[in-house]
């Protein structure tokens, strides 16, 4: 369990570093930015990444279900003949 938590911590740290670096690169975070502004940018970026991941998983699940249904229907047709 400790190893799993360690990897979750490292993953969260990488996401935060990525979001901050992206903010600096895009100019959203400058020398004049406050800690609160950076934290808000990190929170918003993390929410966007999570929402995109959820949407991609939903689309993948939908396409997999459609594919599986086609396979089931084909098997039913083959067994009926």
TIVO-336449 format. One line per 2 residues: number of its first residue (from 1); for each residue x, y, z of N, C-alpha, C. Coordinates in pm, 1 decimal, decimal comma. Example, Ala and Ser with C-alpha at 12.3 -4.5 7.8 and 13.67 -1.06 7.14 Angstrom:
1) 1319,0:-569,0:780,0:1230,0:-450,0:780,0:1320,0:-330,0:780,0; 1285,0:-225,0:708,0:1367,0:-106,0:714,0:1290,0:3,0:787,0
// end
This chain:
1) 83,2:-119,1:0,0:0,0:0,0:0,0:87,3:125,1:0,0; 199,6:120,9:72,8:288,8:235,5:79,1:348,4:269,1:-56,2
3) 381,7:165,2:-133,5:438,1:187,5:-266,3:335,5:252,9:-358,2; 210,4:207,5:-348,9:103,8:265,8:-430,3:86,4:413,6:-398,3
5) 83,5:447,0:-270,3:67,9:587,0:-230,2:186,0:671,4:-276,6; 304,0:612,7:-274,2:423,1:684,0:-320,9:408,4:718,7:-468,5
7) 361,5:623,3:-548,4:345,0:648,9:-691,2:233,0:748,4:-718,6; 127,6:744,9:-640,7:19,3:843,4:-654,6:73,3:982,8:-622,9
9) 153,9:992,8:-518,3:215,0:1121,3:-483,0:303,9:1171,9:-596,3; 387,8:1083,2:-652,2:475,9:1123,1:-762,0:395,5:1165,8:-884,7
11) 287,2:1095,7:-912,9:202,8:1131,5:-1026,4:140,4:1269,2:-1005,2; 89,4:1294,4:-885,9:31,0:1425,5:-855,1:136,6:1535,0:-867,2
13) 256,4:1507,7:-820,4:365,3:1604,8:-829,3:398,5:1634,8:-975,6; 403,5:1531,6:-1058,8:431,1:1552,9:-1201,1:320,8:1635,1:-1267,7
15) 195,3:1609,5:-1231,0:84,1:1686,9:-1288,2:96,7:1833,2:-1248,7; 129,0:1858,9:-1123,7:144,1:1997,7:-1077,5:257,9:2067,3:-1150,1
17) 371,5:1999,1:-1163,1:485,8:2058,2:-1233,6:448,7:2085,6:-1379,5; 379,6:1991,3:-1442,6:338,1:2010,4:-1581,9:246,9:2131,9:-1596,5
19) 149,7:2143,9:-1507,7:53,9:2254,6:-1517,5:123,0:2388,3:-1492,9; 211,4:2394,2:-1395,6:284,4:2519,3:-1368,3:374,0:2554,4:-1486,5
21) 445,5:2454,6:-1541,6:531,5:2481,3:-1657,1:449,3:2528,1:-1776,1; 333,2:2468,3:-1795,5:245,0:2509,8:-1904,6:197,8:2653,4:-1883,0
23) 164,9:2688,2:-1758,4:123,2:2824,5:-1727,5:233,1:2925,4:-1752,1; 355,8:2889,8:-1716,9:469,7:2978,9:-1741,5:490,3:2994,6:-1891,9
25) 485,8:2883,9:-1964,5:509,5:2886,7:-2109,0:404,8:2971,5:-2180,6; 277,2:2957,7:-2139,0:169,9:3032,6:-2204,0:160,6:3176,4:-2154,8
27) 234,9:3211,6:-2052,7:235,4:3347,8:-2002,6:129,9:3374,0:-1897,0; 59,0:3269,9:-1851,8:-41,0:3289,3:-1747,6:24,1:3310,8:-1611,2
29) 143,6:3257,4:-1593,3:215,9:3271,3:-1467,4:342,1:3352,2:-1496,4; 354,6:3466,9:-1429,4:470,9:3553,4:-1447,4:532,6:3581,3:-1311,5
31) 633,7:3666,5:-1310,0:697,0:3704,9:-1183,9:600,1:3781,4:-1094,2; 497,3:3840,3:-1153,5:400,8:3918,0:-1077,1:284,3:3833,6:-1023,3
33) 278,8:3707,2:-1062,0:169,8:3618,9:-1017,8:182,9:3588,3:-869,2; 70,1:3583,0:-802,0:71,0:3547,7:-660,5:56,9:3396,3:-645,5
35) 84,3:3348,2:-526,0:70,9:3206,0:-498,1:-74,1:3162,3:-518,2; -166,9:3247,1:-480,1:-308,6:3216,4:-496,8:-344,9:3201,1:-643,7
37) -292,5:3288,1:-727,7:-320,0:3278,8:-871,1:-261,6:3150,7:-929,6; -141,8:3115,3:-888,4:-78,7:2992,9:-937,5:-158,0:2871,6:-890,1
39) -200,9:2872,7:-764,2:-279,6:2761,2:-711,7:-411,0:2748,4:-787,8; -472,7:2859,8:-820,5:-596,2:2856,0:-898,9:-570,5:2799,9:-1037,3
41) -459,4:2840,5:-1099,4:-423,7:2786,8:-1231,0:-400,2:2636,2:-1223,9; -332,7:2590,4:-1119,6:-306,5:2447,0:-1103,5:-438,2:2372,0:-1083,9
43) -524,7:2425,7:-1000,1:-654,1:2360,5:-975,1:-735,4:2352,1:-1103,4; -744,3:2462,5:-1177,1:-821,3:2463,5:-1301,6:-760,5:2368,4:-1404,8
45) -629,1:2368,2:-1413,9:-562,1:2278,3:-1508,5:-584,3:2132,4:-1472,8; -577,9:2100,4:-1344,6:-600,3:1962,2:-1301,4:-744,1:1919,8:-1329,7
47) -839,4:2009,3:-1306,5:-980,0:1977,5:-1336,0:-1000,2:1953,5:-1484,8; -938,8:2036,4:-1566,9:-952,5:2019,0:-1712,1:-892,0:1886,4:-1757,5
49) -775,4:1853,2:-1703,3:-711,6:1726,9:-1740,0:-797,7:1609,0:-1696,8; -854,4:1616,3:-1578,3:-938,7:1507,1:-1528,3:-1065,4:1494,0:-1613,1
51) -1126,8:1605,9:-1647,8:-1247,2:1602,2:-1730,3:-1218,1:1543,2:-1868,0; -1105,2:1580,3:-1926,4:-1068,2:1525,9:-2056,4:-1044,1:1375,3:-2047,3
53) -978,5:1332,0:-1941,9:-952,5:1189,3:-1924,4:-1083,5:1112,8:-1908,6; -1175,9:1166,4:-1831,1:-1305,9:1100,4:-1811,3:-1380,9:1092,3:-1943,5
55) -1380,8:1199,3:-2019,3:-1450,9:1199,5:-2148,2:-1389,6:1098,2:-2245,1; -1257,1:1088,2:-2247,1:-1191,6:992,4:-2335,6:-1224,3:849,5:-2294,5
57) -1228,1:823,6:-2164,5:-1262,3:689,5:-2117,0:-1406,7:656,4:-2152,2; -1496,5:751,9:-2138,5:-1636,5:728,5:-2174,7:-1650,1:696,5:-2323,3
59) -1577,5:770,5:-2407,8:-1582,7:744,3:-2551,5:-1525,4:607,3:-2583,8; -1415,8:571,0:-2518,5:-1355,0:439,4:-2539,2:-1451,2:329,7:-2495,4
61) -1515,0:348,0:-2381,2:-1610,7:250,2:-2330,9:-1727,6:233,6:-2428,2; -1776,1:345,0:-2480,7:-1887,7:340,7:-2574,9:-1848,3:265,0:-2700,9
63) -1729,9:293,4:-2755,2:-1686,5:225,9:-2877,4:-1660,6:77,5:-2851,4; -1607,6:44,1:-2733,9:-1584,1:-96,4:-2700,2:-1717,0:-170,5:-2687,3
65) -1815,6:-108,6:-2624,2:-1947,0:-171,0:-2611,6:-2011,2:-194,0:-2747,7; -1998,7:-96,4:-2837,7:-2053,9:-111,7:-2971,4:-1983,8:-224,8:-3045,6
67) -1853,6:-231,8:-3034,0:-1776,4:-337,2:-3099,0:-1812,5:-474,1:-3043,5; -1824,8:-482,7:-2912,3:-1861,4:-609,9:-2850,7:-2001,7:-651,7:-2891,9
69) -2093,2:-557,6:-2902,5:-2230,0:-589,2:-2943,1:-2232,6:-641,8:-3085,9; -2151,5:-582,9:-3173,4:-2142,6:-631,4:-3311,2:-2090,6:-774,9:-3313,7
71) -1987,9:-802,2:-3232,0:-1932,9:-937,2:-3225,4:-2035,6:-1036,4:-3173,2; -2110,8:-998,4:-3072,3:-2214,8:-1086,2:-3016,4:-2321,3:-1113,7:-3121,8
73) -2362,9:-1010,5:-3192,8:-2463,7:-1029,1:-3297,7:-2411,8:-1120,2:-3408,3; -2285,5:-1104,3:-3445,5:-2226,6:-1190,5:-3549,0:-2221,9:-1335,0:-3500,5
75) -2188,3:-1358,3:-3374,8:-2185,4:-1494,5:-3321,4:-2325,3:-1555,2:-3319,3; -2424,3:-1473,9:-3284,8:-2562,6:-1523,3:-3284,1:-2605,5:-1562,5:-3425,4
77) -2568,8:-1479,0:-3523,4:-2603,4:-1509,1:-3661,1:-2535,0:-1637,5:-3708,7; -2408,8:-1655,3:-3671,4:-2334,9:-1775,0:-3711,0:-2392,5:-1899,4:-3645,5
79) -2432,6:-1889,6:-3521,9:-2486,7:-2007,5:-3452,5:-2627,1:-2041,7:-3500,6; -2700,9:-1942,1:-3551,8:-2835,8:-1967,6:-3602,9:-2830,7:-2039,7:-3736,4
81) -2723,4:-2020,7:-3810,5:-2711,9:-2083,7:-3942,4:-2659,9:-2218,9:-3928,0
// end
